[in-house]
Amino acid sequence: METNILSVKLSKTTNTARIINTLWQSPGVSRIEMAEKLELDKSTVTKTVNHLLEIGMLFEQPQMPVNKGGRPKVSLIFNPDFGVLIGVDINSDMLKVSVVNLLGQVVYHDMLPLDTQAALERAVILALQPSVEAIQKLFPRILAIGIGIPGLVNPEKSQLLVSHTLNIRSPINFAPIFKRHFPYPVFIDNDANCGAWGELMQQRSLPYDHFLYVLLSTHHARELYHRLGIGVGIILNRQLFYGDDHMAGQFNSQELMRGAEPTPSVIIEEFSALAVNLCSLMSIRRIVIGGNGMSFGSELAASLRRHSEELAGSLIVKPNIEFSLLGPQAAAMGAACMAWQKLLTPELKLTDSLALLGDRKVPA
């Protein structure tokens, strides 16, 4: 037996996107606080918020007044059951899958083997399609899928251009493949960028506007031994910085480029000097370390701190070195968060996602 998912109509306006984004950045904000933050008329905010309440995306949560006789603040929070986002982290031999609700909570995760003998695009579909079908039965309203991939990615065209980790030397255009197999918007990005999206999600209510997210990994496909991989996601003004040709955050060891076989310690020293000087130059006060290669995490943190202490000058910025709390699921969780942010761009692709869901049937 099949039933239609209730079609949800969302007002497609720039203010709607801004209001949803503000709710995401500031959970528990009130209508009045929202109007002040966005410099909008209170009636405009009220009209949009009421619509979001009607379609079930938001809940109202009255708070106890601070002073006796004062009016209680009515906070706005996302309805965790409104819909979910699927995040996927592609490694050389497996997929990590995390399902995240609109409160940023992981409500499901899985690890799936990847057929290393098949072409990457086929291997991903073979592993991911049954997983998505299982998730559909648990969470009927899937809003989007986000995928993090090690390598150089053009997220606007959903293309993987090159990946040493996955042994990919020529571009793969995932857009038509995903469109053929999944009835949801699918977005891809570099895995370190996804880790940065995840960290931004985790800390979204805190005043961290700029930071470097350092993704540590061990590469399997390039060599017979595990090689340390370092990727960087750069957050500036709470937005991911891509640079020209989406090359920002790509780190290549110059020792390796010159034909040497540097040890992980040599790569760490080389990267640390570069990262600390970049932070000092751009006044970035925070470096967050995460990923799957955390056996190198302590060594990297010590090297970053040492290079930071070597900087001279009273006005020099010395970044704080922290470890991510997201663990090995960071890139998958971040991929889900990345997909959510892509839905909330000014053109509000979320409306298209909800329209697609209205036409789809799912098992009752």
SULWO-V453225 format. One record per residue. N is the residue number from 0. RES is the residue in one letter. OMEGA is omega in radians with two decimals (999 if undefined). Layout:
# SULWO-V453225
N|RES|OMEGA ; N|RES|OMEGA
This chain:
# SULWO-V453225
0|M|-3.14 ; 1|E|3.09 ; 2|T|3.07 ; 3|N|2.96 ; 4|I|3.13 ; 5|L|3.11 ; 6|S|3.13 ; 7|V|3.14 ; 8|K|-3.10 ; 9|L|3.11 ; 10|S|-3.07 ; 11|K|3.12 ; 12|T|3.10 ; 13|T|3.13 ; 14|N|3.10 ; 15|T|3.13 ; 16|A|-3.13 ; 17|R|-3.12 ; 18|I|3.12 ; 19|I|3.12 ; 20|N|3.12 ; 21|T|3.08 ; 22|L|3.12 ; 23|W|-3.11 ; 24|Q|-3.05 ; 25|S|-3.14 ; 26|P|3.10 ; 27|G|3.13 ; 28|V|3.10 ; 29|S|3.10 ; 30|R|-3.12 ; 31|I|3.11 ; 32|E|3.10 ; 33|M|-3.13 ; 34|A|3.13 ; 35|E|-3.14 ; 36|K|-3.04 ; 37|L|-3.10 ; 38|E|3.10 ; 39|L|3.05 ; 40|D|-3.10 ; 41|K|-3.13 ; 42|S|3.10 ; 43|T|3.12 ; 44|V|-3.12 ; 45|T|-3.13 ; 46|K|-3.13 ; 47|T|-3.14 ; 48|V|3.12 ; 49|N|3.10 ; 50|H|3.12 ; 51|L|3.04 ; 52|L|-3.11 ; 53|E|-3.10 ; 54|I|3.05 ; 55|G|3.14 ; 56|M|-3.07 ; 57|L|2.94 ; 58|F|2.94 ; 59|E|-3.10 ; 60|Q|3.14 ; 61|P|3.10 ; 62|Q|3.09 ; 63|M|3.12 ; 64|P|3.14 ; 65|V|-3.14 ; 66|N|3.10 ; 67|K|3.13 ; 68|G|3.13 ; 69|G|3.11 ; 70|R|-3.14 ; 71|P|3.04 ; 72|K|3.09 ; 73|V|-3.14 ; 74|S|3.10 ; 75|L|3.11 ; 76|I|3.10 ; 77|F|3.02 ; 78|N|-3.07 ; 79|P|-3.13 ; 80|D|-3.10 ; 81|F|-3.13 ; 82|G|-3.12 ; 83|V|3.09 ; 84|L|3.12 ; 85|I|3.06 ; 86|G|-3.08 ; 87|V|3.06 ; 88|D|-3.13 ; 89|I|3.01 ; 90|N|-3.06 ; 91|S|-3.09 ; 92|D|3.13 ; 93|M|2.97 ; 94|L|2.97 ; 95|K|-3.08 ; 96|V|3.03 ; 97|S|3.05 ; 98|V|-3.04 ; 99|V|3.08 ; 100|N|-3.05 ; 101|L|2.97 ; 102|L|-3.11 ; 103|G|-3.12 ; 104|Q|3.05 ; 105|V|-3.07 ; 106|V|3.13 ; 107|Y|2.99 ; 108|H|-3.08 ; 109|D|3.03 ; 110|M|-3.02 ; 111|L|3.09 ; 112|P|3.13 ; 113|L|3.12 ; 114|D|-3.06 ; 115|T|3.12 ; 116|Q|-3.11 ; 117|A|3.01 ; 118|A|-3.01 ; 119|L|-3.08 ; 120|E|3.11 ; 121|R|-3.14 ; 122|A|3.14 ; 123|V|-3.14 ; 124|I|-3.13 ; 125|L|-3.13 ; 126|A|-2.97 ; 127|L|-3.04 ; 128|Q|3.11 ; 129|P|3.10 ; 130|S|3.11 ; 131|V|3.12 ; 132|E|3.09 ; 133|A|3.14 ; 134|I|3.10 ; 135|Q|-3.10 ; 136|K|-3.13 ; 137|L|-3.07 ; 138|F|-3.01 ; 139|P|-3.12 ; 140|R|3.03 ; 141|I|-3.03 ; 142|L|-3.13 ; 143|A|3.06 ; 144|I|3.05 ; 145|G|-3.07 ; 146|I|3.06 ; 147|G|-3.07 ; 148|I|3.05 ; 149|P|-3.14 ; 150|G|3.13 ; 151|L|-3.01 ; 152|V|2.92 ; 153|N|-3.05 ; 154|P|-3.12 ; 155|E|-3.13 ; 156|K|-3.09 ; 157|S|-3.12 ; 158|Q|2.91 ; 159|L|-3.03 ; 160|L|3.11 ; 161|V|3.10 ; 162|S|3.08 ; 163|H|-3.13 ; 164|T|-3.09 ; 165|L|3.11 ; 166|N|3.12 ; 167|I|-3.09 ; 168|R|3.12 ; 169|S|-3.02 ; 170|P|3.02 ; 171|I|3.11 ; 172|N|-3.06 ; 173|F|-3.00 ; 174|A|-3.12 ; 175|P|3.14 ; 176|I|-3.14 ; 177|F|-3.13 ; 178|K|-3.12 ; 179|R|-2.99 ; 180|H|-3.06 ; 181|F|-3.14 ; 182|P|-3.13 ; 183|Y|2.97 ; 184|P|3.11 ; 185|V|-3.12 ; 186|F|3.08 ; 187|I|3.09 ; 188|D|3.04 ; 189|N|-3.05 ; 190|D|3.09 ; 191|A|3.06 ; 192|N|3.11 ; 193|C|3.07 ; 194|G|3.10 ; 195|A|3.06 ; 196|W|-3.13 ; 197|G|3.12 ; 198|E|3.09 ; 199|L|3.08 ; 200|M|-3.08 ; 201|Q|-3.05 ; 202|Q|-2.93 ; 203|R|3.13 ; 204|S|-3.14 ; 205|L|-3.02 ; 206|P|3.08 ; 207|Y|-3.08 ; 208|D|-3.08 ; 209|H|2.99 ; 210|F|2.99 ; 211|L|3.00 ; 212|Y|-3.10 ; 213|V|3.14 ; 214|L|3.08 ; 215|L|3.11 ; 216|S|3.00 ; 217|T|-3.09 ; 218|H|-3.11 ; 219|H|-2.95 ; 220|A|-3.01 ; 221|R|-2.98 ; 222|E|3.09 ; 223|L|3.12 ; 224|Y|3.13 ; 225|H|3.09 ; 226|R|3.09 ; 227|L|3.04 ; 228|G|3.12 ; 229|I|3.03 ; 230|G|-3.06 ; 231|V|2.94 ; 232|G|-3.05 ; 233|I|3.10 ; 234|I|3.07 ; 235|L|-3.11 ; 236|N|3.09 ; 237|R|3.08 ; 238|Q|3.10 ; 239|L|3.12 ; 240|F|-3.08 ; 241|Y|-3.09 ; 242|G|3.12 ; 243|D|3.08 ; 244|D|3.10 ; 245|H|-3.06 ; 246|M|-3.10 ; 247|A|3.11 ; 248|G|3.11 ; 249|Q|3.13 ; 250|F|3.05 ; 251|N|3.10 ; 252|S|3.11 ; 253|Q|3.05 ; 254|E|3.13 ; 255|L|3.14 ; 256|M|3.13 ; 257|R|3.06 ; 258|G|3.11 ; 259|A|3.06 ; 260|E|-3.05 ; 261|P|3.03 ; 262|T|3.05 ; 263|P|-3.13 ; 264|S|3.11 ; 265|V|3.13 ; 266|I|-3.14 ; 267|I|3.13 ; 268|E|-3.14 ; 269|E|-3.14 ; 270|F|-3.07 ; 271|S|3.13 ; 272|A|3.14 ; 273|L|-3.07 ; 274|A|-3.11 ; 275|V|3.12 ; 276|N|3.08 ; 277|L|3.13 ; 278|C|3.13 ; 279|S|-3.12 ; 280|L|-3.03 ; 281|M|3.13 ; 282|S|3.06 ; 283|I|-2.97 ; 284|R|-3.03 ; 285|R|2.99 ; 286|I|-3.12 ; 287|V|-3.11 ; 288|I|3.10 ; 289|G|3.08 ; 290|G|-3.06 ; 291|N|-3.08 ; 292|G|-3.01 ; 293|M|2.99 ; 294|S|3.08 ; 295|F|-3.01 ; 296|G|-3.10 ; 297|S|3.13 ; 298|E|3.13 ; 299|L|-3.13 ; 300|A|3.14 ; 301|A|3.13 ; 302|S|3.10 ; 303|L|3.14 ; 304|R|-3.14 ; 305|R|3.12 ; 306|H|3.12 ; 307|S|-3.13 ; 308|E|-3.13 ; 309|E|3.12 ; 310|L|-3.12 ; 311|A|3.09 ; 312|G|-3.07 ; 313|S|-3.11 ; 314|L|-3.14 ; 315|I|3.09 ; 316|V|3.08 ; 317|K|-3.00 ; 318|P|2.96 ; 319|N|-3.14 ; 320|I|-3.08 ; 321|E|3.02 ; 322|F|3.11 ; 323|S|3.09 ; 324|L|-3.02 ; 325|L|3.07 ; 326|G|-3.08 ; 327|P|3.10 ; 328|Q|-3.02 ; 329|A|-3.07 ; 330|A|3.12 ; 331|A|3.10 ; 332|M|3.13 ; 333|G|3.10 ; 334|A|3.08 ; 335|A|3.12 ; 336|C|3.08 ; 337|M|3.13 ; 338|A|3.12 ; 339|W|3.14 ; 340|Q|3.10 ; 341|K|3.10 ; 342|L|-3.02 ; 343|L|3.03 ; 344|T|-3.07 ; 345|P|3.11 ; 346|E|3.01 ; 347|L|3.11 ; 348|K|3.09 ; 349|L|3.12 ; 350|T|3.12 ; 351|D|3.12 ; 352|S|-3.13 ; 353|L|3.09 ; 354|A|3.10 ; 355|L|-3.13 ; 356|L|-3.13 ; 357|G|-3.13 ; 358|D|-3.02 ; 359|R|3.06 ; 360|K|3.11 ; 361|V|3.11 ; 362|P|3.11 ; 363|A|999
